[in-house]
């Protein structure tokens, strides 16, 4: 895979660090610009996972979920996974039965990031799932 060679890991890590500093500089210059960039990245990630799922759904449904996914989604402590909600107070813990479900969970998480980026640009306070008041204006939700 892409992490087999030292140089690949080196380049990927340094691109991530550069991205962080670029977004930080953008935030200091114009916070909305920084949020819009992150929202665009998350929307692209969602679309990419969605295309992947549509293309390979049959094969993915035949493969078991990797143990790391089961440990994370089913058995793990999803620290703050449900803490920041954009449209529901119900748990978002997905059901993982096969590899397809893993990629659906990842894709759906990207959609949650898009919603969060939209809400962070609005005059709305994000609510915790622990107080039962998780609400967001419908026009800010993905697909609205």
N, C-alpha and C positions, 0 to 999 in steps of 0.2 A: 503494500500500500504506500500511501504518500508519506508515511512516517518512517519508512525503512532507512532512508539515507539521512545522515546528519545534516547535510546542507538543506534538505527540504524542511526539516524541523526548524533550523536556524532562520530560514527565510520566512516561514509562516509565523514564527514567534515575533520576529522583528516587524513584520507587516502589522501584526496585532498591536504591538507597542506604538508604532507610528500612527495607526488609526486612532488609538486612544488619545494621543497628544493632539492630533488634528481636530478631533471632536471637542476636546477640552478647549483648545484655542477658539474654535467656532462658538462654543458656549459662552466664553467670555466676551466675544465680539457681538454675538446675537444668539441668545438661547433658542429662539424659535427655529433658526437655521439648523442648529445642532440636533434638535428634536426631529425636524423634518428629515434630515439625513438618516438618522437612526430608524425612523418610521419607514423610509424608503427601503432600507436594508432589510428590515423585518418583513415588509410586504413582498420583496423579491424572494426571501427565504421561504415564505409561505407558498408562493406561486411555484417555486422550484420543487418543493416537497410534494405539492399537489400534482404536478405533472409527473413526477416520479411514481407516485402512487397509482395514478391512472394508467401509466404505461406498464407497470410491473405488478399490479395487484394480484393476479392469479398466482404467480410464483412466490410472492411474499407471503401469501396466506398459507402456503404449503410448508413454510419453514418455521421452526419453533423460534420463540423469542429468546434472545440471548440472556444468559443468567444475569448479566449486569443490568439489563432492562427490568427483569423481574425483581431484582434486589431494589432497584430505584423506585419503580412505579408501584409495585405490589407490596413489598415488604419493608421498604426503606422509610426513613424519617424524611419526608418531603419538606424540609425546613423552609417555611414561608411560601410553599407552593400555592397554598390557598389564601395566603395572608392578604395579598393585594388583588382585589376583585374589581372588575370593570362592569359586570352586568348581572352577577348572581352571588348569593351567599351560600350556594350549595358547593359541596366538595367537587373539585375538578379531577380527582384521582381517576385516571383512565383504567379501563379493563384491558389487560394485556394477555392475549391468548396465543398470538403468533407474531412473526416479524412485521406483518402488515400493521397490526395494532400499534407496534412500537413507532413506526413511521407516522401513523395517524396522530399519535400523542405528541410527537415532535412537531409535526405540522400545525396542530391545533395550539400548541404552546407559542409558536411564532405568531399566530393570529392574536393570542392574548397580548403579546408584546406590542403589536400594532395598536390594539385598543388602548393599552397603557400609554403609548406615546401620544395618541390623540388626546387622552384625558389630561396628560401632563401639560398640554398646551392650552387647556381650557380652564376656566375659573371654577373647577370642580375639585372637591377633595376626594381622594381615593379612600374607600372605607375598608375596614378590616372585616374578614368573614366571621370574626369572633363576636362582633357586636350586633350582627343581624341587620345592619343598615346599608348593605351594599347596593347602591343604586347609581346609575349613570344615565344621562340623557340619551334616548334612543338614537339621535342624530350623530352621536359620536361613536357609535358601535360599528364594527366592521360590516361592510355591506350596506350600510344605511345611506 
